[in-house]
């Protein structure tokens, strides 16, 4: 029989699971893990192996927000159907999740709607992939670091395509200055350079989520770690080093080490969602400077005793770091304000709809 514990499931360790085992549904619902998602169809692993699944109509009516829907990596309870699609009944509590703000195709400050999009869940490590070619972007890595700390997983920065760069010392040092004690590992999927340094994170039962832009080499790295071709690989545009989408949907792949990798489509822009704690951890040094300012309401511009301005002048705080901190703080504040307004608006609309329905019934 298929053993779900190989996929990181620990039966009976959560309060919800304990309640489930003592409920009337225990005989007809079984646990599984979401390993693939394409539109409204899911693929689960369970004691029956891999099974196709979907959500029943009641799930859509009962869901309060987008985050209530299953994501790749989720553990769920479902009713098994041997001849068709099984039905997912419940998403079990997540121990980690990587979320992004979905601005509905608009830029920050112009979005009419903002919702949380869960990219992956229940992982142990976040591999932030950035290529060492012309698409190398410290600012993008910084955004991923803040979101990764917020997720509950441990971030690892993986700088790919090291075989294409004669000397990448400066790039590694730049990222290491941002990442502090976080591992920064340069690798080449082509020559296997640096792959052994990733081995400590590839333990049995552990889950890693790959994050990064299109063309950074997520699929190539996954194939190199798997020791076989499990994902199609596409090239990049030579004029700007930007990639074409290889992964078109999220999926979880089991490696021969017993570790699992959640591969995700490339994200050119990462909208921060509920990232205050992640920003605090990423910019702890900056916020320590802010606390040392003479005045609590310091604007960090021309006030006497401003520790931030002093650090900028003596070089201990780089202008780029200060700029990134302010950009992320402003975006996080905007997303929180906008999403709170939209949540209140949705609740008001639901309340009005319920009132109207009750009047029609009476």
DAHUWO-V86453 format. One line per field, one symbol per residue. ss: DSSP state (H for helix, E for strand, L for the rest). phi: phi as a letter, one per 40 degrees, with the letter a starting at -180 (. if undefined). burial: I if it has 9 or more other ideal C-beta (glycine too) atoms within 8 Angstrom, else O. Layout:
ss=???
phi=???
burial=???
//
This chain:
ss=LLLHHHHLLLLLLLHHHHHHHLLHHHHLLEEEEEEEEELLEEEEEELLEEEEEEELHHHHHHLLLHHHLLLLLLEEEEELLLLLLEEEEEELLLLLEEEEEELLLLLLLLLLLLEEEEEEELLLEEEEEEELLLLLLHHHHHHHHHHHHHHLLEEEEEEELHHHLLLLHHHHHHHHHHHLLLLEEELLLLLLLLHHHHHHHLLLLLEEEEELLLLLLHHHHHHHHHLLLLLLLLLELLLLLLELLLLLLEEEEELLLLLEEEELLLLLLLLLLLLHHHHHHHLHHHHHHHHLLLLLLLLLLLLLLLHHHHHHHHLLLLHHHHHHHHHHHHHHHHHHHHHHHHHHHHHHHHHHHHHHHHHHHL
phi=.cbccccgcbcgcbcccccccbcccdcbbbcabcbaabfbbbbbbaccgcbcaaccdcccccccacccccbchccbbaccbcbaccbcbaccdccaabbbcccfgbcdgbccabbcbccaafbbbbcccaccccccadccccccccccccchcccbcbccgcccbdabdccccccccccfcccbbcbbccbgdgccccdccbcdgcbbbcbiccgchcccccccccgacbbcbbcbcccbgccccccbacabbccccgcbbccbccbcbbccbfbdcccdccbdccccccccccbcbccgbbccgcccccccccgcbcdccccccccccccccccccccccccccccccccccccccccccc
burial=OOOIIIIIIOOOOOOIIIOIOOOOIIOOIIIIIIIIIOOOIIIIIIOOOOIIIIIOOOIOOOIOOIOOIIIIIIIIIIIIIOOOOIIIIIIIOIOIIIIIIIIIOOOIOOIOOIIIIIIIIIIIIIIIIIIIIOIIOIOIIIIIIIIIIIIOIOIIIIIIIIOOIOOIOOIIOIIIOIIOOIOIIIIIIOOOIIIOIIOOIIIOIIIIIIIIIIIIIIIIIIIIIIOOOOIOIIOIIOOOIIIIIIIOOIIIIOIOOIIIIIIIIIIOOIIIIIIIOIIIIIIOOIIOIIOOIOOOOIOIOOIOOIIIIOIIOOOOIOOOIIOIIOOIIOIIOIIIOIIOOIOOOOOOOOOOOOOOOOOOOO
//
